[in-house]
């Protein structure tokens, strides 16, 4: 049996040809000629779909629909009617019908509705898996080519699209999902080689891809110079796949322009976000503003000086625009900000808002078994991010901005990657604790498993001591110490980390939203 249906119509005898058509396709079709008989069947029988006539004696179609929803709220109902009145359609849609067919219907119309409402998931799974299978070799071929930065961006977008489509088609256990995971690993290995070959050149080149220190100059100041007002939203630790999920909730109110830019190394807040707000590489920040740079070994928070770095960047570029800066670490802070903001949003030409929720979620997932289980997969991690967005004041903020004349820039300082492969590293007690990059003296490691830098100035990085070196984890690797090695690996494997080199950490969203004209 393909599925079990109930067809309710006061002229059911006239539909025998339609019913035979469906039975030949292995559907079991139960019938009823009035609403009361239909409800008896609904109470006693498991059904996959109900075809319901709107105009019947006794209980009307809408009345029957209402009672069906009380009995079997999950069963899809397709309304069949001769009445094309708009208000009737709206009533039926408001009652959450699955589809709406206008009489006279032909068997193929009915079959199409059944495929859409009963078999859509399996059809989508098959079609998505087949489409990715066909594209697999094309992507593999592209990965093996010498891609430019723009081509790497497009390839990463393509991989994210397939990841989301396979996830939405619920094919997590499908061989295609495993193929995609392996292909992403292959892409990350090739991307790491690309970064190792080119990153040092980028640091000193005016023709480099857009890096963290370039964002204000290329995307904020240019808009301010055109007389536009800018709202810059920085979501810490925000990946492109997470943006793609959130974008669906904003599509009704905003026109969107998507891009990616490249986070600097290390892909960590102390370096990448300070570089973004200062418009300088970390080494330049330390040299020009030593009081604003906090060394790794210091206990002080590494991002307490962001507002001052923004002010100094505006000053260096002779910008006179006033700005506001706020940082939110939880939903309560967002509520307080929105309630106190009032009409301030109409004022300054530049508003900057930093939201740390996603970074906090990433760390909580590592430290809390409950959160780890809630976000056990990439899809679950995206889902929690979307749920947070939908149920906090941040969504209300966008509703306010939809009625304003700001151009909204959404970006981040870095992304994160789910790590799985440990790399042994040995260092003294002063080595930093990040799992994706290390800096210190006398580091010992497998050179083939890292990107090593013994001259930090070449990467625009500060050098606390003459013998300080940096190493960066590649792909989905993470650094583990030999002491208590097995426990350490088990604890951190499959957690989301950042600081190293991967597509997920370095190619990060830079999105422009413009309110739609109503």
Secondary structure, DSSP 8 states (H G I E B T S, - for coil): --EEEEEE-TTGGGGHHHHHHHHHTTEEEEEESSHHHHHHHHHHS--SEEEEESS-SSS-HHHHHHHHHHH-TTSEEEEEES---HHHHHHHHHTT-SEEEESS--HHHHHHHHHHHTSHHHHHHHHHHHHHHHHHHHHHHHHTS---HHHHHHHHHHHHHHHHHHHHTT-TTSHHHHHHHHHHHHHHHHHHHHHHHHHHHHHT-TTS--BGGGHIIIIIHHHHHTT-EEEEEEETT--HHHHHHHHTTTTTTEEEE--EEE--SS-SIIIIIHHHHHTS-HHHHHHH-GGG---TT--S-TTS-HHHHHHHHHHHTT----EEEEEE-SHHHHHHHHHHHGGGGGT-SEEEEEE-HHHHHHHHHHH-HHHHHHT-SHHHHHHHHHHHHHTSHHHHHHHHHTTS-EEEEEE-S---EE--EEEEEE--TTS---SSEEEESS-EE-GGGEEEES-GGGGT---SSTT-EEEEEBTTEEEE-STTHHHHHHHHTT-EE-SSB-HHHHEEEEEEEEE---
